[in-house]
Amino acid sequence: MVPRIKDLVEVLYREIPTGVGSKGRLRLTTQELKKVLLRGAQWVVEQGFGDREDLEHTESGGYIEGADPDVISRKAYERGSPQLGTLGSGNHFTEIQFVDEIYDEKVANSLGLFKDQITVMIHTGSRGLGHQVCTDFLEVMQRAAQRYGIKLPDRELACAPFNSQEARDYFSAMNASANYAWANRQYIMHWVRETFMRVFNTGPKGIGMSLVYDVAHNIAKIEEHTVNGRRVKVIVHRKGATRAFAPGHPELPPVYRETGQPVIIPGDMGRASFVLIGTERGMTEAFGSTCHGAGRLLSRHQAIKKAKGRSIRREMEDMGIIVRAAGRGTLAEEMPEAYKDISNVVEVVHRAGLSKKVARLRPLGVIKG
């Protein structure tokens, strides 16, 4: 397997468009894109890109109800239409990994993970469509905060009462963006599978690539939680965080109802990523949430300055990791030392009981936007 990593990385890089403003292989009509915004990965699977088991292993079954394509601006449609099925830029990636450590064998078995197994992790979202939705509604929400007399301590914050028209419209647009993101990852996952089958000249059973879990982040969701001893509905904002529901939660698919929700924590491209599981303590202390990733140590500008005169790609190859990226600047911005050590971050949430370690994954081949 390992000698074929370079072949896999090269083909994946050709098959999955990356980088700022990248355009995909799909040519959807406006009506088809509206169906994506309404039904997310569900619609994609119905078009033949994946199967029902993928949806059973995806948060919310691959889409959120309450999306309204009509509140999405024309500019957001224009940006999102050509980008469906693309990886994008920044810290988004497709990464070939292997399982090098198992911390809980019973849970790992239930997730289908085992020592030395080859895995693929995909991190991307709603691309230019979601970015434009945010840009459009920031102005709306800032005006709304003034209208409703809400004083905010930071100009980076925006707020409106949830029952206001402004908030309802934004929530519907955000749900549509989340559905786009699930669709985007579903398309990419399908093409990853096709690439493995082509490189290894085998069929679906031969590669045995089944989805462990697809979970959103940078999203707000209506959920029920216990607050001051009472069960209430709240809006949980997970910005830079990820969902981590405990065993028995009714929103989990039956296959994970006993173990708890799989939690995917990506690290940097040179060290590791982790799979954890949600806990009851995380439900009571953090609204069923945990960290989303390692977090940066250096700004993108600082990282580029530190990488000057170096070949990050060659340094990665010396570590045994094959990397392809849309440009040298991306590799500089995303070099391992730009991030905190993910092992330390995960150890904190593990010891705090917010989520529990199941497996550690090491990178072999990385495609960066």
N, C-alpha and C positions, 0 to 999 in steps of 0.2 A: 504493500500500500504506500509506504512512505516515498519510495522512488517515483511514484506517480503524482505526488503532490504538485510538482511544478507544472505538469500537464493540466491538472485540475484547475490550478490557479489561473493559468493562461486562458483556458476555455471559459471559465466562469467570468473572467474579466471581459472577454469578448461578448458573452451572452447577456450580462447584466450591466446596463449602462450606469456609469458612475460620474460623480463630479457635479459642480455647480451648473444648474440649468440643463442637465443631461436630459435627453429625450429618449423615450422608450420604443419598444417594438409594437406597441398597441396603437390602433387608430379607432378610438371610440367616438360615436356620435354624441351629441349633447344629451339625448334621451338615454343612451346607454350609461353615460357618466352619472346621470341622475339616479339610475338604478344602483350604481356602485355606492353613491352617497346614501341611499336609502337602505341597502341590504348588504353592503360590505363583502366579506369573504363568502357569504352565502351565495350571492349572485355569481361570483367568480367560479366557485365549485360547480354550479349549475351549468356554466359554460364549458366544463370539462377540464378545468385547471385544479386538480386535486380531487379528494373524495370526502364522503360524509364523516369519516373518522377524523379528518383534519379539523372539522368544525367542532366535533366532540372534545377536542383537545385545545380549543381556542376560547379565551375569555369571552363570555356573553354569547357563545356560539358563533362568533365572527362578525356580529353587528349589534348596534344599540338602537332600540326603538326611540322615536321622538326626533329623528333627524328631519330637517326640512330643507331640501335643495333650493327652494325658492328664496331663502334668505342669504344664499351665497352670492357674492357679487360677480359681475361679469369678468372682472379682472382675475378673481380667484379661479373661475372656470378656465380662463385662458391659460393660466399658469399650471393648473392641475391636469388638464386634458393630455398634454404630451408627456407628462412625467410619471404617469401610472406605470408601475413595473420597473422603476429605476431606484437605485440605491441612494443617490444624493451625495452630499458632501459632509465635511466636518467629521464628527465621530461616528458616522454611520459606516457599517461594514458588513461584509460576509466573511466568515472565518471558519476554516477547517481546523478542527481541534481533535485532541484525543483525551480520554478520561485517564488521568494519571493518579488519582487518589479517590478512594471511596470512604466516606465517613460513617455512613449508615447503610449497610448492605441490604437490609430488608426494604427500606424506602427506595433505595436505588433500583432494586429489582422491580418494584411496583411502577417505577418511571421508565423501565426498560433500559437502564444504564448499567454498564459493567466495566471493569478495569480494562484499559487499553483499547476501548471501543473508539471508533472514529465518529465524530459528531460534526455538525455544521450549525453555527449560530448566526442569525441574521438580525441586524439592528438597523431599522429605518422606520419612517413614519409617514406623515401626510404630505411631505414635500412642499412645493410652492403653494399648493392649495391651502394647506393648514396655516402656513406662514402668512398668506394674504388675509385669511379669515381673522387671524390675530390682529394684523395691522388695521384692517377695516373696523374691527369692533373696539380697539383701544380708544379711538376717537369718540365712538358712541358712548362707551362706558365712562370716559372722563367727563363728558357733558352730563351724563346721567348722575354721576356723583355730585356735581354741583347742583343739579336740579333737585335732588332729594336731600341736600344738606349734609352729605357724608364727608367728613374731614379725614383725609388719608395722611399718614405720617411720612409717606415716601412717594415721590413722583412716579416710581416704577409700579406702583399699585393702582388697580382699577377696581371699581365696585359699583354694584347697583342692587336694589332689593330683588330677590329671586322672583317675586310675583309681578315685577315690572315688565313692560313690553321689551325694553332693551335687553334685560337679562334673559328673558324667554327666547328672544331671537338669537342671542349669542349661544345659549345652551343648545338650541336646535342646530346651529351652524357647527358648533364644536362636535356634536354627535355625528354629524355628517362627515366632518374631517376625520374622526376616529374610524368611521366605516371605510373611508378611503384608505386609511393606513392599514387596516386589516386586509383589505383587498390587495394593496400594494405588496405586503409581505407574502400573501398567498400566491400571487403570481410569481414572485421571486423564488419562493420555496419550490414551486412546480418546476421552474427552469433549472434550479440546482439539482433536483432529482434527475431531470432529463440529461443534464451534463454528466452526472456520475454514471448513468446507464450508457451514455455514448462512450465515455473514456474507458469504461471497463467492459464494454460490449456485452451487456446483460440486460435483463428486464427488471421490473419493479421488485419481484421476489428476490432476485439476485443481489440487489443492493440493500434491501430491507430498511429503507429510510422512512421511519414513521415519526410524526411530530410528537414531541414531548409536551410542549405548551407554547402558546402565543399569548403574551400578556401586554397590555398597554401601559404607557406611562405618560407624564405630562397631560393629565386628563382629570376632569372633575366628574364624579358619579354620585347619583343619589343612592344612599345605602342606609340600612338600619344598623344602629350601634347602641350600646348601653352607655348613657351619659348620666352621671349622678344617680345611678341605680334605676334609671328608667330607660326603656327601649324606645328610641326615637329615630325619625328619619333625619338624616343630615346630608349635606353635600361635602364629600371628601375631595379636596384638591390634592392630587399627587403630582407635584412639580418636582422633578428630580427624585422622585420616589416611585416605588412599584407596589402593586397589591400583593398581599401575603395572607390569604384567608386560611383559617385553621381547619383541622379535620371536622367533618360534619356540617360545614356551612352549606346551606341549600343552593347557593349559586354555583358550587363546584360541580363539574361533570361527575357522573356516577363512578367513573374509573378512579377518580382522585378524592372521592368523598371520605374514604377512610384514612388516607395518608395526609391530606391537606393539600393546598395548592402548590404546585411547583413554582419556585421563585428563581428567575434568571438574573444573575448579577454579572454584567460584563466588566472586565478589567481593561488594561491596555494591551496593545498588540504584541508585547514582548514577554508578558509574564503569565497571566492566568485569568480565567473566568470561573464562576461558581454557579452551581445549582443548589438551592436551598429549599426548604419546605416551610409553609406557614404554621404558626403556633397560636395557641389560645392566649398566651401572654401578649403576643403582638396585637390580637384583637382588642384586648382590654386597655392596653397602654398606648397603642399607636393607630387605632382605627383600622387594624388589619393591614398595616403598611410596613415597608422596610426600605432600605436604601436602593437606589437604582444602579449605581455604579461606583467607581473609585473616587471620582471627583478630581478636578485639575489642581496641580501644584503651581503650574506656570500658565500665564495667559498665552494665547496663541502668538502674540507679538514676541513675548519673552522666549517662547519655545523656538521660534524661527531664528531669533538672535543667537540662542545657544547652539543651534544646529549649524550655524554658518561655517563653511569649510569642511563639513562632515558629509559622508554618504550614509544616511540612515538606512537606506535599502541594503547596502553592503553590510552594515553592522547587524541588521536583522538576519541576513543570510549566514553570517558568521555564528549566529545563535541557532541556526538550523531552521529558520522561519522564512518562507518565501513570501514576498510582499509585492503587490501591484497597486498602484494608486494613480489617480488622474494627473498628479503633478508632484514635483519635489516639495512644494510648499505644504501640501497636505501631510506628507510623511514627517516633515519638520514639526508641524503643529501637533501631530499625533504621536510623536516619539514617546517611548515608554516613560522616560523621566519627567515628562510633562504632567504625569498623573501620580496620585498617591498609590502606594502599594495596595492592591485590591485585597491581598491576604490579610492585611492589618484591618482594613475597613470591615471585611466580612467577619473577622474574629470578634469585633466589637458588637455587631448585631447578633451574632451567635451567642456570645456570653450574656448579652442583655436579654436573650430569649425572644427577640422580635421575630426571628426566623432561625431555622436550624440547618446546619451544613449537611449536605448529602454527598456532593461530588465536586472535585476540582478538575477543570479542563485546561489543558495547555495548548497554545496555538502552534499550528504547523504551516498553515498558509493563510494569508490575509489579503482581502481586497478592500481598499479604502476609497472613499469618495474624494 
